[in-house]
Amino acid sequence: MTPLGRLLARRIALDGPIPLSDYMAECLLNPSHGYYATRDPFGAAGDFTTAPEISQMFGELVGLCLAQCWLDQGRPEPFALAEVGPGRGTLMADMLRAMRSVPGMLAAAKVHLVEASPALRARQARALTGLAPEWHDRVEGLPDLPLFLVANEFFDALPIRQFERRGTGWAERMVTLRADRLAPGLGPVTPYPALSHRVAETCEGDVVETCPAAAAIAGEIGRRVARRGGAALVVDYGGWRSLGDTFQALKGHAPADPFAEPGEADLTAHVDFQALALAFAAEGAAVTAMTPQGVFLERLGIAARAEVLARGLAGEPLRTHLAAHRRLTHPDEMGQLFKVIAAYPQGEAPPPGLDPAG
Ligand code: SAH
């Protein structure tokens, strides 16, 4: 067992089974042994890769999308240009490079990063040398300013709870000990009020997931955008309303047993975009329709940008570039699985590439 596995086993032996959310939070962010807290997991040598690491086009187009929102809203100054879960800092660096073409924008911006991992903060500092970003532990720490924010593959890393339908009640999936090893278990059946609206549409044995942290963070972002202006773009994999078990572990670019090596594998779950939309709207923000990433990037002009970049390339770099374009947009790759949604102020135009919620 990993050192974190031994710690969790001792805790469960003393205190009893823990919810999946506690397990996930410890595995990802335990200060000494957590997956994100101790390493840089991205890239070919890591466990997974993300859109900004695949091609600079992703960050450029997202940056220009937020730039258009800034222009549409009358160039508010000063404003916070923020990212939650910035990874290696690549997305923010690409956004800033694209925004340089927008007169006055960078002079009005201060970069704010919400990041829990010390290892990744160091990595972000290197990627953003000279730009003096300010780091925060939580979105509540962001300044009270117009907020132009992006979150790519952030919400899928937040701890989820899972419930199995039993009669009209729910049994929570827990992490327990079986023969001295961590293993999935089931809590007692209770009428869980937060899931009462799911009883009519689910069947015996169905699994539904909730992500309390996602709703709280989206609510805080929505409140700021509604009150001070700005826009928040969320890109992630998932769909509209959770149904089924989407909890997964990834190690070395391959699926892994999420209970085998706590702290050594990335743990994620699909994002419930309906839950994000409800949290934004509850705080008074306007919300866009959920849009597939491929459609969003096509509408923002990725084909034209890809062509310009291709002109300077030949051989292997050209093949890599063409493959990256396909990977970001094709429905068989990230184009359909990944979705985009945004919060923006009531009465303003939605971010380019996205439609108002119908
Ligand atoms: N956006 C980046 C990285 C995605 S990985 C990219 O697209 O490449 C998830 C990121 O969120 C990591 O930087 C991780 O350390 C951070 N993170 C995970 N949980 C967090 C939390 N609760 N608070 C702040 N940051 C968190």
Residues whose N, C-alpha, C, O or C-beta is under 5 A from the ligand:
A	BS01	SAH	Y36 T50 P52 V84 G85 P86 G87 V114 E115 A116 S117 L120 D137 N152 E153 F154 A157
